């Protein structure tokens, strides 16, 4: 029984079931998009499908990421105990897990129509290639930002049911671009925490690329995200609670500056984790905008 529990625990950790922060950061913009697309009344089943799809695809992405980074993870203090890096799970099992989770997500997506399923294909491909971009691109976080933003056009397509492109509008664009900026911002904070190890093992990141301008870059990206979200809200003519939420987020982000300025790895990682609160505030501001 103990051996079986240990095995299940290893697979649970492989898909980050014990660390839901990634799922939440992916969920908030997707749910915001659903409420925008449906003018505050997204169907319950659509919400359920995107909730499940977010968890499943983020979990699949984690399995792919750990498979791609298994040799690097052994040399990083924060990731050395991951199941693949520590040898708790055979390497090839991660690919089977990722394929199974992605297939299950596709089943859910198919219930919302063919157009949603078609959009899910490039979303899955971008998520799959992201781990390898850390070897080549100076800002691989941009690829992660695209992967984490695909739920936005998919939400509009699912709700409006007007084909692959007919469901999209200017609001979709501004939400997508704003989320792209946000992802790069919070993952740069994450990268600050990993920078000493990344430099040693040869992994590229936005924190390394920005160098001593890393905190300035994060602030600029956050301001860009807020601007894009504000434009989306103005186009959609949402209620005042949405604007109020953006103001609260801006104030919240200013409280993170002192921690970021230390460049302390643990402080930077906590800043990354705390971005979940910004997403939560954004989501509730959106919900109440149509209340």
KOLKOLDO-561723 format. One record per residue (C-alpha): residue in three letters; residue number from 1; x, y, z. Coordinates in pm, whole numbers. Example, Ala and Ser with C-alpha at 12.3 -4.5 7.8 and 13.67 -1.06 7.14 Angstrom:
KOLKOLDO-561723
+-----+-----+--------+--------+--------+
|   r |   k |      u |      v |      w |
+-----+-----+--------+--------+--------+
| ala |   1 |   1230 |   -450 |    780 |
| ser |   2 |   1367 |   -106 |    714 |
+-----+-----+--------+--------+--------+
//
This chain:
KOLKOLDO-561723
+-----+-----+--------+--------+--------+
|   r |   k |      u |      v |      w |
+-----+-----+--------+--------+--------+
| unk |   1 |      0 |      0 |      0 |
| unk |   2 |    282 |    239 |     90 |
| unk |   3 |    461 |    166 |   -239 |
| unk |   4 |    143 |    223 |   -438 |
| unk |   5 |     74 |    550 |   -258 |
| unk |   6 |    429 |    666 |   -325 |
| unk |   7 |    387 |    589 |   -696 |
| unk |   8 |     55 |    776 |   -716 |
| unk |   9 |    207 |   1066 |   -527 |
| unk |  10 |    492 |   1084 |   -778 |
| unk |  11 |    251 |   1107 |  -1072 |
| unk |  12 |     44 |   1365 |   -886 |
| unk |  13 |    357 |   1574 |   -838 |
| unk |  14 |    452 |   1523 |  -1203 |
| unk |  15 |    135 |   1704 |  -1312 |
| unk |  16 |    174 |   1960 |  -1028 |
| unk |  17 |   -144 |   1846 |   -858 |
| unk |  18 |     18 |   1957 |   -535 |
| unk |  19 |     92 |   2303 |   -678 |
| unk |  20 |   -216 |   2445 |   -850 |
| unk |  21 |    -71 |   2793 |   -906 |
| unk |  22 |    -18 |   2730 |  -1278 |
| unk |  23 |   -374 |   2608 |  -1324 |
| unk |  24 |   -509 |   2916 |  -1149 |
| unk |  25 |   -297 |   3157 |  -1353 |
| unk |  26 |   -426 |   2988 |  -1668 |
| unk |  27 |   -784 |   2976 |  -1541 |
| unk |  28 |   -842 |   3344 |  -1453 |
| unk |  29 |   -792 |   3494 |  -1801 |
| unk |  30 |   -989 |   3210 |  -1957 |
| unk |  31 |  -1284 |   3267 |  -1726 |
| unk |  32 |  -1259 |   3644 |  -1779 |
| unk |  33 |  -1283 |   3581 |  -2154 |
| unk |  34 |  -1587 |   3358 |  -2106 |
| unk |  35 |  -1768 |   3632 |  -1916 |
| unk |  36 |  -1672 |   3892 |  -2176 |
| unk |  37 |  -1786 |   3670 |  -2463 |
| unk |  38 |  -2117 |   3585 |  -2294 |
| unk |  39 |  -2179 |   3933 |  -2153 |
| unk |  40 |  -2174 |   3797 |  -1800 |
| unk |  41 |  -2378 |   3481 |  -1855 |
| unk |  42 |  -2156 |   3197 |  -1976 |
| unk |  43 |  -2329 |   2856 |  -1988 |
| unk |  44 |  -2255 |   2631 |  -1691 |
| unk |  45 |  -2135 |   2346 |  -1911 |
| unk |  46 |  -1897 |   2576 |  -2098 |
| unk |  47 |  -1749 |   2692 |  -1768 |
| unk |  48 |  -1712 |   2330 |  -1661 |
| unk |  49 |  -1539 |   2228 |  -1985 |
| unk |  50 |  -1290 |   2513 |  -1962 |
| unk |  51 |  -1227 |   2441 |  -1595 |
| unk |  52 |  -1147 |   2079 |  -1675 |
| unk |  53 |   -954 |   2169 |  -1988 |
| unk |  54 |   -741 |   2418 |  -1799 |
| unk |  55 |   -646 |   2161 |  -1537 |
| unk |  56 |   -584 |   1883 |  -1788 |
| unk |  57 |   -377 |   2085 |  -2034 |
| unk |  58 |   -171 |   2255 |  -1766 |
| unk |  59 |   -104 |   1912 |  -1617 |
| unk |  60 |     -6 |   1774 |  -1958 |
| unk |  61 |    222 |   2072 |  -2009 |
| unk |  62 |    394 |   2006 |  -1677 |
| unk |  63 |    460 |   1645 |  -1775 |
| unk |  64 |    611 |   1754 |  -2108 |
| unk |  65 |    813 |   2025 |  -1936 |
| unk |  66 |    962 |   1782 |  -1685 |
| unk |  67 |   1043 |   1532 |  -1959 |
| unk |  68 |   1222 |   1801 |  -2160 |
| unk |  69 |   1404 |   1947 |  -1859 |
| unk |  70 |   1482 |   1629 |  -1667 |
| unk |  71 |   1859 |   1660 |  -1712 |
| unk |  72 |   1857 |   2028 |  -1618 |
| unk |  73 |   1626 |   1981 |  -1319 |
| unk |  74 |   1878 |   1756 |  -1146 |
| unk |  75 |   2112 |   2054 |  -1113 |
| unk |  76 |   1861 |   2305 |   -975 |
| unk |  77 |   1788 |   2308 |   -602 |
| unk |  78 |   1418 |   2387 |   -650 |
| unk |  79 |   1354 |   2112 |   -907 |
| unk |  80 |   1597 |   1835 |   -812 |
| unk |  81 |   1325 |   1640 |   -631 |
| unk |  82 |   1081 |   1637 |   -924 |
| unk |  83 |    972 |   1281 |  -1010 |
| unk |  84 |   1164 |   1252 |  -1337 |
| unk |  85 |   1476 |   1428 |  -1215 |
| unk |  86 |   1488 |   1214 |   -902 |
| unk |  87 |   1414 |    890 |  -1088 |
| unk |  88 |   1083 |    824 |   -912 |
| unk |  89 |    910 |    780 |  -1249 |
| unk |  90 |   1052 |    636 |  -1575 |
| unk |  91 |   1110 |    915 |  -1826 |
| unk |  92 |    884 |    777 |  -2097 |
| unk |  93 |    589 |    760 |  -1859 |
| unk |  94 |    569 |   1141 |  -1868 |
| unk |  95 |    492 |   1128 |  -2241 |
| unk |  96 |    214 |    876 |  -2187 |
| unk |  97 |     69 |   1088 |  -1908 |
| unk |  98 |     79 |   1401 |  -2124 |
| unk |  99 |    -82 |   1222 |  -2418 |
| unk | 100 |   -357 |   1079 |  -2199 |
| unk | 101 |   -438 |   1412 |  -2037 |
| unk | 102 |   -438 |   1596 |  -2370 |
| unk | 103 |   -668 |   1333 |  -2521 |
| unk | 104 |   -912 |   1370 |  -2232 |
| unk | 105 |   -903 |   1748 |  -2273 |
| unk | 106 |   -982 |   1703 |  -2643 |
| unk | 107 |  -1288 |   1495 |  -2553 |
| unk | 108 |  -1416 |   1780 |  -2336 |
| unk | 109 |  -1337 |   2040 |  -2604 |
| unk | 110 |  -1524 |   1840 |  -2867 |
| unk | 111 |  -1848 |   1884 |  -2672 |
| unk | 112 |  -1831 |   2258 |  -2749 |
| unk | 113 |  -1807 |   2215 |  -3125 |
| unk | 114 |  -1556 |   2152 |  -3400 |
| unk | 115 |  -1426 |   2510 |  -3404 |
| unk | 116 |  -1316 |   2488 |  -3041 |
| unk | 117 |  -1144 |   2157 |  -3111 |
| unk | 118 |   -959 |   2309 |  -3408 |
| unk | 119 |   -834 |   2595 |  -3189 |
| unk | 120 |   -722 |   2342 |  -2929 |
| unk | 121 |   -468 |   2190 |  -3171 |
| unk | 122 |   -232 |   2490 |  -3200 |
| unk | 123 |   -285 |   2559 |  -2830 |
| unk | 124 |   -155 |   2212 |  -2748 |
| unk | 125 |    135 |   2241 |  -2992 |
| unk | 126 |    254 |   2573 |  -2847 |
| unk | 127 |    233 |   2428 |  -2495 |
| unk | 128 |    437 |   2127 |  -2607 |
| unk | 129 |    718 |   2326 |  -2769 |
| unk | 130 |    754 |   2582 |  -2490 |
| unk | 131 |   1000 |   2379 |  -2275 |
| unk | 132 |   1239 |   2352 |  -2570 |
| unk | 133 |   1231 |   2727 |  -2639 |
| unk | 134 |   1429 |   2785 |  -2320 |
| unk | 135 |   1729 |   2651 |  -2511 |
| unk | 136 |   1703 |   2893 |  -2804 |
| unk | 137 |   1496 |   3207 |  -2743 |
| unk | 138 |   1617 |   3500 |  -2531 |
| unk | 139 |   1264 |   3547 |  -2393 |
| unk | 140 |   1101 |   3202 |  -2393 |
| unk | 141 |    835 |   3344 |  -2159 |
| unk | 142 |    675 |   3495 |  -2470 |
| unk | 143 |    596 |   3144 |  -2595 |
| unk | 144 |    452 |   3056 |  -2254 |
| unk | 145 |    244 |   3373 |  -2276 |
| unk | 146 |     97 |   3263 |  -2607 |
| unk | 147 |     24 |   2917 |  -2468 |
| unk | 148 |   -144 |   3063 |  -2160 |
| unk | 149 |   -353 |   3300 |  -2375 |
| unk | 150 |   -504 |   3049 |  -2617 |
| unk | 151 |   -797 |   2993 |  -2382 |
| unk | 152 |   -915 |   3348 |  -2458 |
| unk | 153 |  -1000 |   3305 |  -2829 |
| unk | 154 |  -1124 |   2953 |  -2754 |
| unk | 155 |  -1365 |   3100 |  -2498 |
| unk | 156 |  -1508 |   3343 |  -2753 |
| unk | 157 |  -1541 |   3068 |  -3014 |
| unk | 158 |  -1716 |   2838 |  -2766 |
| unk | 159 |  -1966 |   3098 |  -2646 |
| unk | 160 |  -2048 |   3281 |  -2969 |
| unk | 161 |  -2042 |   2977 |  -3199 |
| unk | 162 |  -1975 |   3183 |  -3512 |
| unk | 163 |  -1693 |   2978 |  -3660 |
| unk | 164 |  -1316 |   2982 |  -3627 |
| unk | 165 |  -1277 |   3357 |  -3678 |
| unk | 166 |  -1628 |   3502 |  -3678 |
| unk | 167 |  -1652 |   3474 |  -3300 |
| unk | 168 |  -1348 |   3693 |  -3240 |
| unk | 169 |  -1347 |   4071 |  -3208 |
| unk | 170 |  -1131 |   4358 |  -3082 |
| unk | 171 |  -1206 |   4262 |  -2722 |
| unk | 172 |  -1057 |   3920 |  -2786 |
| unk | 173 |   -741 |   4080 |  -2921 |
| unk | 174 |   -689 |   4318 |  -2629 |
| unk | 175 |   -754 |   4049 |  -2369 |
| unk | 176 |   -510 |   3816 |  -2547 |
| unk | 177 |   -231 |   4073 |  -2576 |
| unk | 178 |   -284 |   4194 |  -2220 |
| unk | 179 |   -260 |   3841 |  -2089 |
| unk | 180 |     55 |   3783 |  -2295 |
| unk | 181 |    218 |   4081 |  -2124 |
| unk | 182 |    100 |   3962 |  -1783 |
| unk | 183 |    239 |   3611 |  -1829 |
| unk | 184 |    579 |   3745 |  -1933 |
| unk | 185 |    574 |   3975 |  -1628 |
| unk | 186 |    500 |   3712 |  -1364 |
| unk | 187 |    717 |   3448 |  -1526 |
| unk | 188 |   1005 |   3694 |  -1530 |
| unk | 189 |    968 |   3713 |  -1151 |
| unk | 190 |    979 |   3332 |  -1152 |
| unk | 191 |   1289 |   3348 |  -1372 |
| unk | 192 |   1462 |   3585 |  -1129 |
| unk | 193 |   1432 |   3310 |   -869 |
| unk | 194 |   1593 |   3061 |  -1108 |
| unk | 195 |   1850 |   3295 |  -1265 |
| unk | 196 |   2159 |   3178 |  -1072 |
| unk | 197 |   2091 |   2815 |  -1166 |
| unk | 198 |   1985 |   2898 |  -1523 |
| unk | 199 |   2312 |   3079 |  -1584 |
| unk | 200 |   2509 |   2776 |  -1466 |
| unk | 201 |   2323 |   2520 |  -1676 |
| unk | 202 |   2275 |   2730 |  -1989 |
| unk | 203 |   1899 |   2789 |  -1983 |
| unk | 204 |   1774 |   3118 |  -2128 |
| unk | 205 |   1511 |   3338 |  -1966 |
| unk | 206 |   1366 |   3686 |  -1969 |
| unk | 207 |   1534 |   3759 |  -1634 |
| unk | 208 |   1874 |   3688 |  -1791 |
| unk | 209 |   1785 |   3885 |  -2104 |
| unk | 210 |   1668 |   4195 |  -1915 |
| unk | 211 |   1959 |   4176 |  -1671 |
| unk | 212 |   1969 |   4471 |  -1430 |
| unk | 213 |   1656 |   4609 |  -1597 |
| unk | 214 |   1453 |   4306 |  -1492 |
| unk | 215 |   1231 |   4483 |  -1237 |
| unk | 216 |   1180 |   4777 |  -1472 |
| unk | 217 |   1074 |   4533 |  -1743 |
| unk | 218 |    826 |   4365 |  -1510 |
| unk | 219 |    670 |   4701 |  -1422 |
| unk | 220 |    648 |   4799 |  -1790 |
| unk | 221 |    487 |   4466 |  -1878 |
| unk | 222 |    235 |   4498 |  -1595 |
| unk | 223 |    142 |   4849 |  -1706 |
| unk | 224 |    101 |   4723 |  -2063 |
| unk | 225 |   -125 |   4443 |  -1940 |
| unk | 226 |   -342 |   4686 |  -1744 |
| unk | 227 |   -368 |   4916 |  -2046 |
| unk | 228 |   -480 |   4631 |  -2273 |
| unk | 229 |   -734 |   4506 |  -2020 |
| unk | 230 |   -867 |   4859 |  -1975 |
| unk | 231 |   -911 |   4896 |  -2351 |
| unk | 232 |  -1096 |   4563 |  -2362 |
| unk | 233 |  -1325 |   4680 |  -2084 |
| unk | 234 |  -1395 |   5008 |  -2259 |
| unk | 235 |  -1478 |   4836 |  -2589 |
| unk | 236 |  -1713 |   4595 |  -2411 |
| unk | 237 |  -1866 |   4879 |  -2203 |
| unk | 238 |  -1837 |   4682 |  -1880 |
| unk | 239 |  -1952 |   4807 |  -1541 |
| unk | 240 |  -1741 |   5016 |  -1300 |
| unk | 241 |  -1635 |   4719 |  -1088 |
| unk | 242 |  -1405 |   4613 |  -1372 |
| unk | 243 |  -1216 |   4943 |  -1370 |
| unk | 244 |  -1205 |   4933 |   -991 |
| unk | 245 |  -1049 |   4586 |  -1006 |
| unk | 246 |   -776 |   4711 |  -1239 |
| unk | 247 |   -696 |   4995 |   -998 |
| unk | 248 |   -672 |   4748 |   -709 |
| unk | 249 |   -442 |   4527 |   -915 |
| unk | 250 |   -217 |   4824 |   -995 |
| unk | 251 |   -193 |   4912 |   -626 |
| unk | 252 |   -128 |   4549 |   -537 |
| unk | 253 |    155 |   4525 |   -787 |
| unk | 254 |    322 |   4833 |   -640 |
| unk | 255 |    346 |   4649 |   -307 |
| unk | 256 |    561 |   4384 |   -477 |
| unk | 257 |    831 |   4623 |   -592 |
| unk | 258 |   1035 |   4620 |   -273 |
| unk | 259 |   1050 |   4239 |   -270 |
| unk | 260 |   1142 |   4226 |   -638 |
| unk | 261 |   1413 |   4487 |   -596 |
| unk | 262 |   1604 |   4259 |   -360 |
| unk | 263 |   1641 |   3998 |   -638 |
| unk | 264 |   1627 |   3741 |   -361 |
| unk | 265 |   1522 |   3408 |   -518 |
| unk | 266 |   1267 |   3321 |   -249 |
| unk | 267 |   1119 |   3671 |   -251 |
| unk | 268 |   1094 |   3668 |   -631 |
| unk | 269 |    925 |   3329 |   -627 |
| unk | 270 |    672 |   3457 |   -373 |
| unk | 271 |    599 |   3752 |   -600 |
| unk | 272 |    526 |   3502 |   -877 |
| unk | 273 |    288 |   3309 |   -652 |
| unk | 274 |    111 |   3626 |   -541 |
| unk | 275 |     16 |   3709 |   -898 |
| unk | 276 |   -265 |   3462 |   -847 |
| unk | 277 |   -436 |   3729 |   -635 |
| unk | 278 |   -419 |   3973 |   -925 |
| unk | 279 |   -592 |   3717 |  -1146 |
| unk | 280 |   -858 |   3655 |   -883 |
| unk | 281 |   -927 |   4028 |   -847 |
| unk | 282 |   -947 |   4066 |  -1226 |
| unk | 283 |  -1193 |   3778 |  -1249 |
| unk | 284 |  -1426 |   3900 |   -975 |
| unk | 285 |  -1413 |   4253 |  -1114 |
| unk | 286 |  -1531 |   4107 |  -1444 |
| unk | 287 |  -1807 |   3900 |  -1286 |
| unk | 288 |  -1951 |   4192 |  -1090 |
| unk | 289 |  -1928 |   4417 |  -1396 |
| unk | 290 |  -2230 |   4233 |  -1531 |
| unk | 291 |  -2403 |   4166 |  -1198 |
+-----+-----+--------+--------+--------+
//
